């Protein structure tokens, strides 16, 4: 009976260590890189496991954004100025 209790104790401690290491490995491989990428203000690509910097569309097309365009900063500030 004593050997059975000792063996069970070792199995439980072993399972605890393996599960703790698995949880730490998961955090290290999947969670911490995503959090680091988010803090940097970049985009996380889960399919390729990469932290990518967003590129504005005007860099690809070569067309600079116009000040009165619907998505520009001036267009967003205009309604706030009109409300005053």
LUMSEVEX-374872 format. One record per residue: residue number from 1; x, y, z of N, C-alpha, C, O in turn; residue in one letter. Coordinates in nm, 4 decimals, always signed. Example, Ala and Ser with C-alpha at 12.3 -4.5 7.8 and 13.67 -1.06 7.14 Angstrom:
<atoms>
+-----+----------+----------+----------+----------+----------+----------+----------+----------+----------+----------+----------+----------+-----+
|   n |      n.u |      n.v |      n.w |     ca.u |     ca.v |     ca.w |      c.u |      c.v |      c.w |      o.u |      o.v |      o.w | res |
+-----+----------+----------+----------+----------+----------+----------+----------+----------+----------+----------+----------+----------+-----+
|   1 |  +1.3190 |  -0.5690 |  +0.7800 |  +1.2300 |  -0.4500 |  +0.7800 |  +1.3200 |  -0.3300 |  +0.7800 |  +1.4236 |  -0.3319 |  +0.8465 |   A |
|   2 |  +1.2850 |  -0.2250 |  +0.7080 |  +1.3670 |  -0.1060 |  +0.7140 |  +1.2900 |  +0.0030 |  +0.7870 |  +1.3409 |  +0.1138 |  +0.8039 |   S |
+-----+----------+----------+----------+----------+----------+----------+----------+----------+----------+----------+----------+----------+-----+
</atoms>
This chain:
<atoms>
+-----+----------+----------+----------+----------+----------+----------+----------+----------+----------+----------+----------+----------+-----+
|   n |      n.u |      n.v |      n.w |     ca.u |     ca.v |     ca.w |      c.u |      c.v |      c.w |      o.u |      o.v |      o.w | res |
+-----+----------+----------+----------+----------+----------+----------+----------+----------+----------+----------+----------+----------+-----+
|   1 |  +0.0827 |  -0.1200 |  +0.0000 |  +0.0000 |  +0.0000 |  +0.0000 |  +0.0864 |  +0.1254 |  +0.0000 |  +0.0527 |  +0.2241 |  -0.0655 |   X |
|   2 |  +0.1986 |  +0.1223 |  +0.0736 |  +0.2871 |  +0.2372 |  +0.0794 |  +0.3485 |  +0.2705 |  -0.0562 |  +0.3602 |  +0.3876 |  -0.0924 |   X |
|   3 |  +0.3872 |  +0.1682 |  -0.1305 |  +0.4463 |  +0.1889 |  -0.2628 |  +0.3430 |  +0.2480 |  -0.3590 |  +0.3772 |  +0.3297 |  -0.4445 |   X |
|   4 |  +0.2183 |  +0.2071 |  -0.3452 |  +0.1118 |  +0.2594 |  -0.4310 |  +0.0923 |  +0.4098 |  -0.4066 |  +0.0743 |  +0.4858 |  -0.5018 |   X |
|   5 |  +0.0957 |  +0.4526 |  -0.2811 |  +0.0812 |  +0.5944 |  -0.2478 |  +0.2007 |  +0.6737 |  -0.3002 |  +0.1839 |  +0.7837 |  -0.3530 |   X |
|   6 |  +0.3198 |  +0.6192 |  -0.2860 |  +0.4404 |  +0.6868 |  -0.3345 |  +0.4368 |  +0.7012 |  -0.4867 |  +0.4675 |  +0.8080 |  -0.5397 |   X |
|   7 |  +0.4000 |  +0.5959 |  -0.5556 |  +0.3933 |  +0.6015 |  -0.7011 |  +0.2865 |  +0.7009 |  -0.7476 |  +0.3084 |  +0.7749 |  -0.8435 |   X |
|   8 |  +0.1735 |  +0.7027 |  -0.6814 |  +0.0669 |  +0.7963 |  -0.7160 |  +0.1126 |  +0.9401 |  -0.6939 |  +0.0817 |  +1.0290 |  -0.7732 |   X |
|   9 |  +0.1860 |  +0.9617 |  -0.5858 |  +0.2385 |  +1.0954 |  -0.5566 |  +0.3324 |  +1.1402 |  -0.6679 |  +0.3237 |  +1.2543 |  -0.7131 |   X |
|  10 |  +0.4208 |  +1.0538 |  -0.7124 |  +0.5142 |  +1.0874 |  -0.8203 |  +0.4412 |  +1.1144 |  -0.9514 |  +0.4791 |  +1.2042 |  -1.0266 |   X |
|  11 |  +0.3385 |  +1.0382 |  -0.9782 |  +0.2606 |  +1.0591 |  -1.1009 |  +0.1900 |  +1.1942 |  -1.0974 |  +0.1892 |  +1.2662 |  -1.1972 |   X |
|  12 |  +0.1313 |  +1.2288 |  -0.9842 |  +0.0605 |  +1.3566 |  -0.9721 |  +0.1580 |  +1.4738 |  -0.9828 |  +0.1294 |  +1.5721 |  -1.0511 |   X |
|  13 |  +0.2719 |  +1.4639 |  -0.9165 |  +0.3730 |  +1.5703 |  -0.9250 |  +0.4254 |  +1.5801 |  -1.0683 |  +0.4456 |  +1.6903 |  -1.1193 |   X |
|  14 |  +0.4473 |  +1.4671 |  -1.1329 |  +0.4933 |  +1.4677 |  -1.2724 |  +0.3923 |  +1.5320 |  -1.3657 |  +0.4292 |  +1.6114 |  -1.4522 |   X |
|  15 |  +0.2638 |  +1.4978 |  -1.3486 |  +0.1593 |  +1.5588 |  -1.4316 |  +0.1495 |  +1.7089 |  -1.4073 |  +0.1270 |  +1.7862 |  -1.5004 |   X |
|  16 |  +0.1666 |  +1.7500 |  -1.2807 |  +0.1651 |  +1.8920 |  -1.2493 |  +0.2815 |  +1.9644 |  -1.3181 |  +0.2620 |  +2.0718 |  -1.3751 |   X |
|  17 |  +0.4000 |  +1.9077 |  -1.3132 |  +0.5156 |  +1.9703 |  -1.3775 |  +0.4997 |  +1.9766 |  -1.5294 |  +0.5322 |  +2.0779 |  -1.5913 |   X |
|  18 |  +0.4505 |  +1.8700 |  -1.5884 |  +0.4309 |  +1.8678 |  -1.7338 |  +0.3257 |  +1.9693 |  -1.7759 |  +0.3437 |  +2.0391 |  -1.8756 |   X |
|  19 |  +0.2161 |  +1.9784 |  -1.7009 |  +0.1115 |  +2.0753 |  -1.7369 |  +0.1594 |  +2.2184 |  -1.7133 |  +0.1232 |  +2.3085 |  -1.7888 |   X |
|  20 |  +0.2399 |  +2.2404 |  -1.6101 |  +0.2946 |  +2.3740 |  -1.5865 |  +0.3901 |  +2.4143 |  -1.6985 |  +0.3860 |  +2.5278 |  -1.7461 |   X |
|  21 |  +0.4744 |  +2.3233 |  -1.7396 |  +0.5659 |  +2.3516 |  -1.8507 |  +0.4901 |  +2.3737 |  -1.9811 |  +0.5283 |  +2.4589 |  -2.0613 |   X |
|  22 |  +0.3834 |  +2.2976 |  -2.0029 |  +0.3036 |  +2.3149 |  -2.1239 |  +0.2348 |  +2.4514 |  -2.1249 |  +0.2296 |  +2.5172 |  -2.2288 |   X |
|  23 |  +0.1825 |  +2.4939 |  -2.0112 |  +0.1174 |  +2.6248 |  -2.0033 |  +0.2182 |  +2.7373 |  -2.0249 |  +0.1877 |  +2.8351 |  -2.0930 |   X |
|  24 |  +0.3372 |  +2.7245 |  -1.9679 |  +0.4417 |  +2.8253 |  -1.9870 |  +0.4884 |  +2.8286 |  -2.1319 |  +0.5108 |  +2.9363 |  -2.1871 |   X |
|  25 |  +0.5032 |  +2.7132 |  -2.1935 |  +0.5441 |  +2.7084 |  -2.3341 |  +0.4382 |  +2.7718 |  -2.4243 |  +0.4714 |  +2.8427 |  -2.5193 |   X |
|  26 |  +0.3118 |  +2.7463 |  -2.3944 |  +0.2043 |  +2.8067 |  -2.4723 |  +0.2094 |  +2.9590 |  -2.4592 |  +0.1982 |  +3.0296 |  -2.5594 |   X |
|  27 |  +0.2259 |  +3.0099 |  -2.3387 |  +0.2362 |  +3.1548 |  -2.3175 |  +0.3559 |  +3.2102 |  -2.3945 |  +0.3447 |  +3.3129 |  -2.4615 |   X |
|  28 |  +0.4697 |  +3.1428 |  -2.3851 |  +0.5918 |  +3.1901 |  -2.4485 |  +0.5807 |  +3.1883 |  -2.6006 |  +0.6322 |  +3.2785 |  -2.6666 |   X |
|  29 |  +0.5155 |  +3.0888 |  -2.6569 |  +0.5111 |  +3.0739 |  -2.8023 |  +0.3946 |  +3.1491 |  -2.8673 |  +0.4099 |  +3.1995 |  -2.9785 |   X |
|  30 |  +0.2793 |  +3.1581 |  -2.8014 |  +0.1613 |  +3.2153 |  -2.8645 |  +0.1139 |  +3.3472 |  -2.8035 |  +0.0780 |  +3.4383 |  -2.8780 |   X |
|  31 |  +0.1125 |  +3.3605 |  -2.6726 |  +0.0495 |  +3.4761 |  -2.6087 |  +0.1448 |  +3.5954 |  -2.5996 |  +0.1072 |  +3.7063 |  -2.6377 |   X |
|  32 |  +0.2658 |  +3.5755 |  -2.5506 |  +0.3581 |  +3.6869 |  -2.5302 |  +0.3970 |  +3.7570 |  -2.6600 |  +0.4061 |  +3.8798 |  -2.6592 |   X |
|  33 |  +0.4208 |  +3.6868 |  -2.7725 |  +0.4509 |  +3.7600 |  -2.8964 |  +0.3336 |  +3.8463 |  -2.9436 |  +0.3551 |  +3.9551 |  -2.9970 |   X |
|  34 |  +0.2115 |  +3.7999 |  -2.9248 |  +0.0938 |  +3.8788 |  -2.9653 |  +0.0841 |  +4.0044 |  -2.8796 |  +0.0576 |  +4.1128 |  -2.9316 |   X |
|  35 |  +0.1051 |  +3.9913 |  -2.7502 |  +0.0996 |  +4.1076 |  -2.6621 |  +0.2110 |  +4.2067 |  -2.6940 |  +0.1883 |  +4.3276 |  -2.6910 |   X |
|  36 |  +0.3294 |  +4.1581 |  -2.7241 |  +0.4407 |  +4.2463 |  -2.7601 |  +0.4119 |  +4.3201 |  -2.8901 |  +0.4444 |  +4.4381 |  -2.9034 |   X |
|  37 |  +0.3515 |  +4.2515 |  -2.9849 |  +0.3165 |  +4.3130 |  -3.1131 |  +0.2081 |  +4.4183 |  -3.0941 |  +0.2145 |  +4.5250 |  -3.1551 |   X |
|  38 |  +0.1098 |  +4.3899 |  -3.0112 |  +0.0031 |  +4.4860 |  -2.9844 |  +0.0569 |  +4.6115 |  -2.9156 |  +0.0142 |  +4.7227 |  -2.9466 |   X |
|  39 |  +0.1502 |  +4.5934 |  -2.8227 |  +0.2090 |  +4.7093 |  -2.7552 |  +0.2883 |  +4.7963 |  -2.8521 |  +0.2958 |  +4.9179 |  -2.8343 |   X |
|  40 |  +0.3477 |  +4.7348 |  -2.9545 |  +0.4247 |  +4.8089 |  -3.0544 |  +0.3336 |  +4.8796 |  -3.1539 |  +0.3809 |  +4.9627 |  -3.2314 |   X |
|  41 |  +0.2051 |  +4.8492 |  -3.1537 |  +0.1109 |  +4.9124 |  -3.2457 |  +0.1094 |  +4.8485 |  -3.3833 |  +0.0614 |  +4.9089 |  -3.4792 |   X |
|  42 |  +0.1607 |  +4.7281 |  -3.3940 |  +0.1642 |  +4.6580 |  -3.5222 |  +0.0493 |  +4.5569 |  -3.5289 |  -0.0322 |  +4.5471 |  -3.4372 |   X |
|  43 |  +0.0449 |  +4.4834 |  -3.6380 |  -0.0602 |  +4.3833 |  -3.6593 |  -0.0013 |  +4.2451 |  -3.6449 |  +0.1082 |  +4.2185 |  -3.6943 |   X |
|  44 |  -0.0733 |  +4.1563 |  -3.5772 |  -0.0284 |  +4.0187 |  -3.5593 |  -0.0928 |  +3.9306 |  -3.6643 |  -0.2150 |  +3.9296 |  -3.6788 |   X |
|  45 |  -0.0109 |  +3.8566 |  -3.7375 |  -0.0577 |  +3.7618 |  -3.8382 |  -0.0479 |  +3.6224 |  -3.7775 |  +0.0608 |  +3.5653 |  -3.7690 |   X |
|  46 |  -0.1615 |  +3.5679 |  -3.7354 |  -0.1623 |  +3.4385 |  -3.6674 |  -0.1301 |  +3.3238 |  -3.7622 |  -0.0758 |  +3.2221 |  -3.7192 |   X |
|  47 |  -0.1624 |  +3.3383 |  -3.8897 |  -0.1365 |  +3.2297 |  -3.9835 |  +0.0137 |  +3.2078 |  -4.0030 |  +0.0599 |  +3.0939 |  -4.0100 |   X |
|  48 |  +0.0890 |  +3.3166 |  -4.0117 |  +0.2329 |  +3.3057 |  -4.0348 |  +0.3152 |  +3.3295 |  -3.9086 |  +0.4376 |  +3.3172 |  -3.9109 |   X |
|  49 |  +0.2476 |  +3.3637 |  -3.7977 |  +0.3142 |  +3.3869 |  -3.6700 |  +0.4176 |  +3.4989 |  -3.6829 |  +0.5339 |  +3.4830 |  -3.6458 |   X |
|  50 |  +0.3714 |  +3.6138 |  -3.7372 |  +0.4588 |  +3.7283 |  -3.7606 |  +0.3946 |  +3.8553 |  -3.7096 |  +0.2722 |  +3.8680 |  -3.7057 |   X |
|  51 |  +0.4797 |  +3.9501 |  -3.6702 |  +0.4349 |  +4.0827 |  -3.6318 |  +0.4646 |  +4.1756 |  -3.7492 |  +0.5805 |  +4.1953 |  -3.7857 |   X |
|  52 |  +0.3606 |  +4.2317 |  -3.8074 |  +0.3763 |  +4.3106 |  -3.9291 |  +0.3378 |  +4.4555 |  -3.9052 |  +0.2456 |  +4.4847 |  -3.8291 |   X |
|  53 |  +0.4087 |  +4.5453 |  -3.9704 |  +0.3807 |  +4.6875 |  -3.9600 |  +0.2771 |  +4.7241 |  -4.0654 |  +0.2950 |  +4.6918 |  -4.1829 |   X |
|  54 |  +0.1686 |  +4.7911 |  -4.0257 |  +0.0671 |  +4.8297 |  -4.1245 |  +0.1230 |  +4.9357 |  -4.2190 |  +0.1995 |  +5.0233 |  -4.1786 |   X |
|  55 |  +0.0832 |  +4.9258 |  -4.3451 |  +0.1273 |  +5.0206 |  -4.4465 |  +0.0046 |  +5.0920 |  -4.5019 |  -0.0915 |  +5.0267 |  -4.5427 |   X |
|  56 |  +0.0065 |  +5.2250 |  -4.5040 |  -0.1080 |  +5.2964 |  -4.5594 |  -0.1208 |  +5.2707 |  -4.7102 |  -0.0214 |  +5.2486 |  -4.7794 |   X |
|  57 |  -0.2439 |  +5.2740 |  -4.7588 |  -0.2705 |  +5.2411 |  -4.8989 |  -0.2061 |  +5.3410 |  -4.9940 |  -0.1740 |  +5.3063 |  -5.1077 |   X |
|  58 |  -0.1868 |  +5.4661 |  -4.9483 |  -0.1284 |  +5.5648 |  -5.0387 |  +0.0170 |  +5.5342 |  -5.0701 |  +0.0687 |  +5.5832 |  -5.1705 |   X |
|  59 |  +0.0842 |  +5.4557 |  -4.9887 |  +0.2218 |  +5.4166 |  -5.0216 |  +0.2241 |  +5.3174 |  -5.1371 |  +0.3197 |  +5.3142 |  -5.2146 |   X |
|  60 |  +0.1209 |  +5.2378 |  -5.1487 |  +0.1149 |  +5.1390 |  -5.2568 |  +0.0687 |  +5.2053 |  -5.3858 |  +0.1257 |  +5.1810 |  -5.4921 |   X |
|  61 |  -0.0349 |  +5.2894 |  -5.3769 |  -0.0918 |  +5.3493 |  -5.4973 |  -0.0178 |  +5.4741 |  -5.5429 |  -0.0227 |  +5.5100 |  -5.6605 |   X |
|  62 |  +0.0515 |  +5.5411 |  -5.4491 |  +0.1212 |  +5.6640 |  -5.4851 |  +0.0322 |  +5.7860 |  -5.4804 |  +0.0799 |  +5.8967 |  -5.5055 |   X |
|  63 |  -0.0964 |  +5.7701 |  -5.4489 |  -0.1891 |  +5.8838 |  -5.4408 |  -0.1940 |  +5.9320 |  -5.2974 |  -0.2308 |  +5.8565 |  -5.2075 |   X |
|  64 |  -0.1572 |  +6.0572 |  -5.2754 |  -0.1579 |  +6.1141 |  -5.1412 |  -0.3029 |  +6.1420 |  -5.0995 |  -0.3856 |  +6.1770 |  -5.1837 |   X |
|  65 |  -0.3336 |  +6.1268 |  -4.9718 |  -0.4701 |  +6.1540 |  -4.9261 |  -0.5002 |  +6.3033 |  -4.9344 |  -0.4152 |  +6.3866 |  -4.9027 |   X |
|  66 |  -0.6206 |  +6.3358 |  -4.9769 |  -0.6609 |  +6.4764 |  -4.9864 |  -0.7161 |  +6.5216 |  -4.8525 |  -0.7729 |  +6.4407 |  -4.7792 |   X |
|  67 |  -0.7005 |  +6.6505 |  -4.8185 |  -0.7445 |  +6.6974 |  -4.6873 |  -0.8949 |  +6.6832 |  -4.6622 |  -0.9350 |  +6.6645 |  -4.5473 |   X |
|  68 |  -0.9783 |  +6.6914 |  -4.7640 |  -1.1231 |  +6.6832 |  -4.7443 |  -1.1802 |  +6.5455 |  -4.7661 |  -1.3022 |  +6.5290 |  -4.7675 |   X |
|  69 |  -1.0947 |  +6.4451 |  -4.7834 |  -1.1429 |  +6.3100 |  -4.8106 |  -1.2165 |  +6.2547 |  -4.6876 |  -1.1862 |  +6.2952 |  -4.5754 |   X |
|  70 |  -1.3123 |  +6.1634 |  -4.7063 |  -1.3919 |  +6.1122 |  -4.5951 |  -1.3108 |  +6.0459 |  -4.4840 |  -1.3538 |  +6.0492 |  -4.3687 |   X |
|  71 |  -1.1981 |  +5.9874 |  -4.5130 |  -1.1206 |  +5.9189 |  -4.4099 |  -1.0077 |  +6.0022 |  -4.3530 |  -0.9346 |  +5.9537 |  -4.2667 |   X |
|  72 |  -0.9904 |  +6.1254 |  -4.3976 |  -0.8766 |  +6.2052 |  -4.3528 |  -0.8998 |  +6.2647 |  -4.2148 |  -1.0126 |  +6.2689 |  -4.1655 |   X |
|  73 |  -0.7923 |  +6.3103 |  -4.1537 |  -0.8011 |  +6.3691 |  -4.0193 |  -0.8782 |  +6.5010 |  -4.0222 |  -0.9492 |  +6.5335 |  -3.9271 |   X |
|  74 |  -0.8645 |  +6.5768 |  -4.1310 |  -0.9352 |  +6.7049 |  -4.1413 |  -1.0870 |  +6.6821 |  -4.1492 |  -1.1646 |  +6.7591 |  -4.0925 |   X |
|  75 |  -1.1287 |  +6.5764 |  -4.2196 |  -1.2719 |  +6.5484 |  -4.2312 |  -1.3296 |  +6.5011 |  -4.0969 |  -1.4461 |  +6.5269 |  -4.0667 |   X |
|  76 |  -1.2480 |  +6.4321 |  -4.0171 |  -1.2952 |  +6.3863 |  -3.8874 |  -1.3041 |  +6.5017 |  -3.7887 |  -1.3905 |  +6.5017 |  -3.7009 |   X |
|  77 |  -1.2150 |  +6.6004 |  -3.8023 |  -1.2152 |  +6.7141 |  -3.7097 |  -1.3209 |  +6.8171 |  -3.7464 |  -1.3619 |  +6.8959 |  -3.6611 |   X |
|  78 |  -1.3660 |  +6.8183 |  -3.8716 |  -1.4626 |  +6.9182 |  -3.9171 |  -1.5972 |  +6.9082 |  -3.8428 |  -1.6495 |  +7.0118 |  -3.8019 |   X |
|  79 |  -1.6554 |  +6.7895 |  -3.8237 |  -1.7829 |  +6.7843 |  -3.7498 |  -1.7687 |  +6.8336 |  -3.6057 |  -1.8621 |  +6.8928 |  -3.5516 |   X |
|  80 |  -1.6560 |  +6.8107 |  -3.5445 |  -1.6350 |  +6.8555 |  -3.4078 |  -1.6268 |  +7.0090 |  -3.4028 |  -1.6736 |  +7.0708 |  -3.3072 |   X |
|  81 |  -1.5676 |  +7.0692 |  -3.5053 |  -1.5562 |  +7.2141 |  -3.5104 |  -1.6919 |  +7.2778 |  -3.5381 |  -1.7205 |  +7.3857 |  -3.4863 |   X |
|  82 |  -1.7759 |  +7.2132 |  -3.6187 |  -1.9071 |  +7.2657 |  -3.6521 |  -2.0012 |  +7.2592 |  -3.5306 |  -2.0917 |  +7.3415 |  -3.5171 |   X |
|  83 |  -1.9789 |  +7.1612 |  -3.4432 |  -2.0679 |  +7.1427 |  -3.3290 |  -2.0507 |  +7.2560 |  -3.2252 |  -2.1411 |  +7.2811 |  -3.1454 |   X |
|  84 |  -1.9373 |  +7.3223 |  -3.2268 |  -1.9119 |  +7.4262 |  -3.1276 |  -1.9817 |  +7.5523 |  -3.1585 |  -1.9699 |  +7.6494 |  -3.0838 |   X |
+-----+----------+----------+----------+----------+----------+----------+----------+----------+----------+----------+----------+----------+-----+
</atoms>
